[in-house]
Amino acid sequence: MRRMQSPALISVLGEDDMADARLRFSGWHIPLEHWEDYPCWEFALDEEDREGQDETTMRPCDEPWITEYTDVVAAYAVGANGDRFPAVVSLEYPDRASANAVMIYVDRQFGGHVVECSMRDGRWTEYESKPTWYPAWTSAKSQAGLLPVKIVTLAASKRTGVPLSFTVADLA
C-alpha cells in the first residue's frame, strides 16, 4: 500500500526519492499534523543505531489499521463537558486490543499541556506530582470537565474493523 505524501514533501524531494522520506519522532511526541495521514505508529527499533534515533524513536506503520505491529495510535478524547482533545494511545502488548497508557493534549496543540494516564493493576493512574523532566504535564484532576473522558482511536483494528474505545472514569 502506498501512502499519500504531502505535496510540499514531494516538491522538495522529488517523486523518485519518496521511498527515502522518513517521518521519525522520539518518544510519544508525534506532531499532531501527522495524525490524520498516519494514525498508527511503531517503534523503529531496527533503526536504533542511526544518528538522532534511539529506542523511543517512532515511525508510521505500513497500514492505517491497528495491527500486531502498532505500538501507538492517534485518538480523540471527549471530556465529560463535551470538549474534544487530540490524544495518543499506547497499546498493550501482545494483543493490541487494549490500552496501557494515554496522553491527552489539553491545550489542543503539540507542545502544550499534556495529561498522561497509565493503566496499573487494572486501574488508571497518573503521576502524583509534576515530574521535573516533564514540564508540560498537568493533572487530569485539575482539568475541570475532563473526567470521565472517553477515548476513541482514529484507526480501527484490522481484525474487527472497529476503533478502540474506552473511558477513564477516575484515577487511582
C-alpha positions in Angstrom: 0.0 0.0 0.0 1.4 3.4 -1.0 0.7 6.3 1.3 -0.3 9.7 0.1 2.6 12.0 0.6 2.3 15.8 1.2 2.8 17.9 -1.9 5.4 20.0 -0.1 7.4 16.9 0.7 7.2 15.7 -2.9 8.3 19.1 -4.3 11.4 19.1 -2.0 12.4 15.5 -2.5 11.1 14.7 -5.9 8.8 11.7 -6.7 11.6 9.2 -7.1 13.0 10.0 -3.6 9.8 9.4 -1.7 10.9 6.0 -0.5 13.7 7.6 1.4 11.5 10.2 3.0 11.3 9.4 6.7 9.0 10.5 9.5 10.7 9.7 12.7 9.9 11.1 16.2 11.3 10.3 19.6 9.0 9.1 22.4 5.3 9.7 22.1 5.9 13.2 20.7 4.4 12.8 17.3 3.3 16.2 16.0 -0.5 16.5 15.5 -0.3 17.4 11.9 0.8 13.8 11.0 -2.1 12.1 12.8 -4.7 12.1 10.1 -2.4 10.7 7.4 -0.6 8.3 9.8 -2.8 7.3 12.7 -0.7 4.2 13.6 2.9 4.3 14.8 5.5 1.7 15.7 8.9 1.8 17.4 11.7 1.9 14.9 13.9 -0.5 16.9 15.7 -1.7 13.8 16.9 1.8 13.2 18.1 2.5 16.8 21.8 2.8 15.6 21.0 5.7 13.2 22.1 9.2 14.2 19.4 11.1 16.2 17.4 8.0 16.8 17.1 5.8 19.9 14.8 3.1 21.4 12.0 5.6 21.7 12.0 6.6 18.0 8.7 6.0 16.3 7.7 5.7 12.6 4.4 5.4 10.8 3.1 1.8 10.4 2.8 0.4 6.9 -1.0 0.1 7.3 -3.6 2.6 8.6 -5.1 -0.1 10.8 -4.3 -1.3 14.3 -2.3 -4.5 13.7 0.2 -6.6 15.7 2.9 -4.1 14.8 1.1 -1.0 16.1 2.5 0.4 19.3 0.8 3.8 19.4 -2.3 5.1 17.8 -3.8 8.6 17.4 -7.1 9.3 19.1 -9.6 11.8 20.3 -10.5 12.3 23.9 -14.0 13.6 24.7 -14.3 15.1 28.1 -17.4 15.0 30.4 -18.2 18.5 29.4 -18.2 17.5 25.7 -14.9 19.2 24.8 -12.8 17.2 22.3 -9.0 16.9 22.6 -6.3 15.2 20.5 -4.8 12.2 22.3 -2.4 9.3 21.7 -2.9 5.8 23.0 -0.2 3.3 23.8 -1.4 -0.3 23.1 -1.0 -3.3 25.3 1.4 -6.0 24.0 0.8 -8.6 22.6 -2.9 -8.3 21.8 -3.0 -4.6 20.7 -6.7 -4.8 21.7 -6.4 -2.7 24.9 -4.6 0.4 26.1 -1.9 0.7 28.7 -1.5 4.5 28.6 -3.0 7.6 27.0 -1.7 11.2 26.6 -4.3 13.9 26.1 -3.3 17.3 24.7 -5.5 19.6 26.7 -4.2 22.7 25.0 -5.2 21.1 21.7 -1.6 21.6 20.4 1.6 19.7 20.2 4.0 21.1 22.9 1.1 22.3 25.1 -0.1 20.9 28.4 -0.5 17.2 28.5 -2.4 14.8 30.7 -0.8 11.3 30.9 -2.7 8.4 32.4 -1.3 4.8 32.7 -3.0 1.5 33.4 -1.6 -0.1 36.6 -3.0 -3.1 38.3 -6.3 -2.8 36.4 -6.8 0.9 37.3 -6.0 4.2 35.6 -3.4 6.3 37.4 -1.3 9.4 36.8 1.8 11.0 38.3 1.2 12.2 41.9 3.0 15.4 41.1 4.5 17.2 38.1 7.7 15.3 37.0 10.7 17.7 36.8 11.6 16.2 33.4 8.1 16.7 32.0 7.3 20.4 32.3 4.2 20.3 30.1 2.5 17.7 32.3 -0.7 18.6 34.1 -3.1 16.6 36.3 -6.3 15.3 34.8 -8.0 16.1 38.1 -7.1 19.8 37.7 -8.8 20.0 34.3 -12.4 20.9 35.0 -14.9 18.9 33.0 -12.4 16.4 31.7 -13.2 13.3 33.7 -14.7 11.0 32.9 -13.1 11.1 29.5 -13.9 8.8 26.6 -11.1 7.9 24.2 -11.7 6.7 20.6 -8.8 5.9 18.3 -8.6 7.3 14.7 -7.7 3.9 13.3 -9.8 0.7 13.6 -8.5 -2.7 14.4 -7.7 -4.7 11.3 -9.2 -7.8 13.0 -12.5 -6.3 14.0 -12.9 -3.2 11.8 -13.8 -1.2 15.0 -11.8 1.6 16.6 -10.5 1.0 20.1 -12.7 2.9 22.6 -12.5 3.2 26.4 -13.3 5.5 29.3 -11.1 6.8 32.0 -13.6 7.5 34.7 -11.5 8.0 37.8 -7.8 7.9 38.7 -6.2 6.0 41.5 
